[in-house]
């Protein structure tokens, strides 16, 4: 595998900033190394799932006028004992979160991260992976939390079947089950279309018709490497899937009917992680560089090099936050300054402060 070229274009849409430092300090008294396995962010909250089965909640803590606010640990709890948290999916429109751990899906409240009691909603068992309807994930939190919200639909991929569910705040409804003879290891859903990867192929499934269509091999090489599948929802009827070619990886945009659209993307190695921030696709490569493409032109617009400092934590995954989150900074206040601005009356008439044919200049604050 080759390293990422650093000849990016002049446009630099992103910069890196550390949000949490020393997460492992919270486990100083525990034996063995505890690793971060997954994370999600919403507003002033960051939720972190760990390899020991604990779920951490961080929130921004005020530090004073001269010091930027920072994230501090607010709570921690064990979801499962000594089993890693496999995934966190936030559902802001319901103030709920799906926590995947030990092949079970647990329902938690937001932002407090209290588990819905099993007497109200039982955990879903025998889960390989979860795919929530992407359009439902993008629903914002309700203006009035007391008003009823629309349910969120999601798929649970099991060893040989797909189970369809609808989640309300306090109720979980099972809809139906679709056979999946070859199984599935990774999936994404948009509307009534599911894109799922088995050991060999990416497949698109119409959930209403239960139709099944193989689209592209996960790997087209004969090198025997175990390739991690990658599926990203681009729009209401479009996915980005990535196939390993042997010396590089190809990104193909396909519709819910399996038809190719747009152009293609290419990476010098198979991405460890891909994330959408429209109109950009960000990809984390094995050499820890982050390569950013424009979806519209398929051109590289920026390359973030790997950390030069070996003490910096290893980059493992990219995670998108559909509704954004707060980044502590003091740059805004530092950039406030006085600047001279020419003031002219409407219609070009000169004001009484006219001096030698020039308008009066007044100092006003500007950003």
N, C-alpha and C positions, 0 to 999 in steps of 0.2 A: 504494500500500500504506500502510495506517495503522500507527501505532506501537502497541506493547502498552500497554493500560491498567495502571496501577499500583495499582488498588484490589483488592489480593489479600485473602484472608481472614486471620484472626488466626493460624491455624496456620502455623508456619514450619519445615517439616521439614528444610530444607537451609541450609548456609552455604558460602561459597566460601573456599578456601584454596589458596594457590600451592604447588605441589609442586616444579616445576623452573623455575629462572630462568636466563636467559642460555644457552639451548641453542645459539644461534648462535655463542657464544664458542668452541665447539669447532672452528668452521670459520673462525677469524679469518685463517688463512693462505691460504684458498682464494679465488679470484676469483669474483665473482658472489654473489648472495644464495642461501643454502640455506634451504629451508622445511621445517617439519614437516608431513608428509602424513598420518601415522596414528600411533596409539599404543595400547598395551595395558599393563595392570598386573596383577601377581599377587604377593601377599604383600609382600615387601620389594623387589621388582624392578619396574622400569618399562622397557618396550621401545618405542623410537621409530624410525619409518621416515621417511627424509628424501627430499627431491626429487632429491638427487644419487646416490641408490642405496645410501646407507649405512644400516646398522642399528646403533643405539646401545643400549647396555645400561646402565641406571642402577641403583644399589643404595643402600640407606640406610647412611650412614657415621656412626659414633658421634662426638659432638662434645664430650662432657663433661657433668657434672651440671647446670651452670647454663645450658647452651645446648642448644636442641632439636637432635636428630639431623637430618641433611639428606641428600638424595639427591646422590650424586656419580657421575660417569662412570666405569664399570668397564671397558667395552670398546667398540670400534667396529670395524666391518668392512664391506666393500663386497659387497653381494649382486649388483648389476649396476652397470656403469659409466655414470654420467650419465643414468640412467633412474630415475624416482621409484619408491619403494616404494608400492605401491597398497593394500596391506592386510596386517594382522597378525591371525591367529586363533590363540589359545592353546588347547591341548588338555591340560589338567592331568592327566587320568586316564592319559595316555600319556607325559607329560613331553615333549611335542612341540609345535611351532608350525608353522603353515602361513604362509609368506611369499609374497605375490603381488607380483611385480615383472616389468615388461616382458612382461606377458601370459603369465607362467610361474609355476607353483606350486612352491616349494622347501620341503623338509621340514627343520626345524631342531630341535635338542634343547633342552630346558629344564632348568635355567635358564641353562646356559652359552652357548646360542646357537651351537652348532657345527652346521654343515650335514651332514646325512646324505650320504655320498658318492654321486655319481651311479651308481657301480658297484653300490650297494646299492638305492637308489631313484632312478630317473630323474625329473627335473623334468617336470611335466605342462605341455604346450605349448598355445598358441592359446586361452588362457583369457580370457574376458571378466570373469567374476566367480565367486565361490565361495560356496556355501551349506552350512554344516555343520549336521547335525541338532542343533537347539537342546537337545534332551534329553541328547545326548551331551556337548555343551559344558558342561553343568551338573554333570557327574560330578566329584566331588572327586578330588584326588590319592590314590592308593592308600596304605593304611596300611603295607603291606609292598611296597616297589618291586620286590622280587625275584619276586613272584608275577605270573603272567600276567594281563593286563588285557583287558577286552572291547574289540573294535575300535570305531573311530569312523567313522561313515558320513557321507559328504558328496557334494554334487553340484558338478560343474564345468560352468558355463554357457559354451558356445561359440557361434559365430556362428549356427549352425542346428541345434544339438543339445545335449542334456543328457547328460553322462557321469556314471555313478554309480560311486563308489569306496568301499572299506573300508580303513582304515589300521590296521595293527598297529604295534608299536614299530619293527620292522625290515622290515616287508613292506607293500606296497601292492597291493591286489587291485582289478582292474577288474571291475565287475559287469555293466553293460549300458549301452546308449545309447538315448535316446529322442529322436526327431526334434522339432525346435523350429523350424518353418518361418519364423516371424516374428522369431526371435531373442529375446534378453533382455538387459537391462542391469543389473538389480538383482534379487536373489532372497534369500529366507529359507526355511529348511526346519524342520519339526517332524515327527518320525516319518516316515511315508510320504507326507506332503503337502508340496509345494513351492509357494510363492507367488512368482511371477516377474512382473516388469514389462517389457513391450516398449515400443515408442515411443508406443503409444496406450493400452494397457489393462493393468490388473492381472489376472492369471490364476492360478487354482489348478489344480495338476496332481497327480493321484493317481499316485505313482511305481510302484505295483504294477500298476495297471490301465492306465497310460499315458493316462488320460482328461484332457481339457483343457477348462477352463471359464472364459471371460471373466467378470469380476466387476464391475469399475468402471473408468471412464476415469481416466487419470492427470490429465487436465485436462478440465474441462467448459466452459471458456471459449473464446471465439473470438478471443482477443487475440494468438495466435501466439507466446506466450511458451514457451520451452523449460523445462519443469517437471521438477525432480529428483524421481524417485519415492521413496517412503518406505514400507518394510514393517517391522513389528516383531512378533516372536513374543510373544504374551501368555501362552499356556498350551499344553498338549499338543495342542489342536485349535482354536487361535484366533490370528488375526492382527489387527493394526491397520494399515490402509492409508489413505493421505491423498490427497485429490483437490482440485485447485485449481478454485475456482468463479468466479474473475475478480476478486472483491473480498475474498475470504477463502478459507480452506482448511477442508475437512471431513474429520474422522477417523472412519472407519467400522470397527467391530469385526465380523469375519466368521469363520465356522467353516471348517474344511477342506473343507466341501461348498459353500462360497460363500454360506452363509446369514447374514444380519445378526443380531447379538446385542447385548445391552446397549443403551446410548444412543449418542450421537455426541459427538465433540469438535469444537471450532471454534477457529481461530486467525485473527487479523486479517491475517496474511500467510502465505505458504507457508513452512513450517519448513525451515531449512537442515539440521537434524539432529534426530532424535528418539531417546530412550533410555528403556528400561524399568527401573524400580527399584520393583517391586511393593510397595505398591499405587499407585504414582505413575507418571505419564508426564511426562517432562521434554522440552521442545521449545526449541531454539535458533532464534530468529527473525532475519530479516535486519537488524533494528535492534540486534542483539546482546543483547537481553533474553532471559531464560530463563523460560518460562512452564511452570508445574507444575500438572497436573490430577490429580485422584483418579480412578482407574479405576472404582471402585465407584459414585461419585456423578456423575462427569463434571464436577464443579465445579472451578474454579480455587482452589488452596489456597495458592499463593505465586507471586510474580513477582519475579525477581532483576533489578534494573535494569541497563542497559548501564553499562560502566565510565565513571566521570566523568573519570578521568585519561586524556588522549589518549596518554600514554606507555605505557599498559598494552597488552600484545599483543592483537591482534584475536582475538575468539572465533570459531573456525571450525567446531568439531564437538563433539558430546557422545559420550562412549564409556562403555559400561557394563562393569564388571568383575564377572563372575559369581561369583567366589570372593573378592572383596574385596582390599584392599591396605592397607598401613600409611601412616598420616598422621603425620608428625613433630609433636610437641606437648609443651609443658611445662605445659599447663593442669592436668593431673591432679595433679601434685605441688604446684602452686600452690594448689589447692583443698583440700588436706589440712590440717586444723586440729583443734584440740581443742574439744570441745563437751560441755556437761553433759547427762548422761543419768540419769534416775531408774531405780534398780534395785529390783525388787520380787520377793520370793520367790514360788514357785509356791503357789497356793492363797490368795494374799493375805496370808500371815503376814508380819509385820514382822521384819526382821532385827535383830541386836544393835546395829547402827549407827543405830537409830531415834533421831530427835532432834525433840522437840516435836511428835510425831505425824506427822512427814514422813520420807520415805525419805532415806537418805544419797545425796548426789549425788557421782558420781565422774567425773573427766575421762577420757574415752576418745577415741581418734582416730576421726574419721568423715569420709566423703567429702562 
